Every structure is written in C-alpha cells, then in structure tokens.
Amino acid sequence: MSAMYSTPIARNRFSQQRFPVALRGLMEERRLSYRQLAYKTKLSAGYLNHLTKGTRPVPADPVISVIAESLKDEEAHSCHL
C-alpha cells in the first residue's frame, strides 16, 4: 500500500462509517455549515448532508478531492485569523 493511502479513511475506502464521521468532524472543526461547504465545493448542501449521514456511498476520487481542497483552504484561512 502506498503512502498516499495511509489514512484510515483511504485504507477502508468503502466503509460507510468512517467517511461520514470524518467529514462531519472536519466540518465541525472548521465551523462550516452545509451551505458554506456547498458554496465552496459547488456540491449541493443536501448531498453533503447525505454524505455526513452515511446515506450515500463514499464519493468518487474527484469529489473527495474537491471536498478536501475546500476543507484544506478553510483550515489555512482559519489559521490566519
């Protein structure tokens, strides 16, 4: 397994438990609402809600990348406040 896939979420890609918990936790940590993250990612707030509830499957890599970049940008922004 490559280093790129060292996180618990990536190792267990199809887990319906880890991705929703991680996404919800990161949103809470960065104090982002569904609407705020939806605006940043261009995904619907409803879809993001389904992802955090585990009622939708773990998204494809491009969607995960968009979410991750938005969360990373928010982390960098909050560090400068």
C-alpha positions in Angstrom: 0.0 0.0 0.0 1.4 3.4 -1.0 1.9 6.3 1.4 -0.8 8.2 -0.4 -3.4 5.7 1.1 -2.2 5.8 4.7 -5.2 7.4 6.3 -7.9 5.2 7.9 -10.5 6.5 5.5 -8.4 5.8 2.4 -7.4 2.3 3.6 -11.0 1.4 4.1 -12.4 3.2 1.1 -15.8 1.5 1.1 -16.5 1.9 4.8 -19.9 3.6 5.3 -18.8 4.5 8.9 -15.5 6.3 8.6 -16.1 8.8 5.8 -19.3 10.3 7.2 -17.8 10.7 10.7 -14.6 12.2 9.3 -16.4 14.7 7.0 -18.8 15.7 9.8 -15.9 16.1 12.2 -13.9 18.3 9.8 -16.9 20.5 9.1 -17.5 21.0 12.8 -13.8 21.6 13.4 -13.8 24.3 10.8 -17.2 25.6 11.8 -18.6 25.1 8.3 -22.3 24.7 7.7 -23.6 22.5 4.8 -24.4 25.7 2.9 -21.0 27.1 3.3 -19.3 23.9 2.2 -21.7 23.6 -0.6 -20.8 27.0 -1.8 -17.1 26.2 -1.7 -17.4 22.8 -3.4 -20.2 23.6 -5.8 -22.0 20.5 -4.5 -25.5 20.7 -3.0 -26.0 21.1 0.7 -28.4 18.2 0.6 -25.8 15.9 -1.0 -23.2 16.9 1.6 -25.8 16.2 4.3 -26.4 12.7 2.9 -22.6 12.1 2.9 -22.3 13.0 6.6 -25.3 10.8 7.5 -23.9 7.9 5.5 -27.0 7.6 3.3 -25.0 8.0 0.2 -21.9 5.9 -0.8 -18.4 7.3 -0.4 -18.0 9.6 -3.4 -15.5 9.1 -6.2 -12.0 10.4 -6.0 -12.7 13.7 -7.9 -15.5 14.6 -5.5 -13.3 13.7 -2.5 -10.6 15.9 -3.9 -13.0 18.9 -4.2 -14.2 18.5 -0.7 -10.7 18.0 0.7 -9.4 21.1 -1.1 -12.3 23.2 0.3 -11.6 21.9 3.8 -7.9 22.5 3.4 -8.5 26.1 2.2 -10.7 26.7 5.1 -8.1 25.4 7.5 -5.5 27.7 6.1 -7.9 30.6 6.3 -8.8 30.0 9.9 -5.1 29.8 10.9 -4.6 33.4 9.8 -7.5 34.8 11.8 
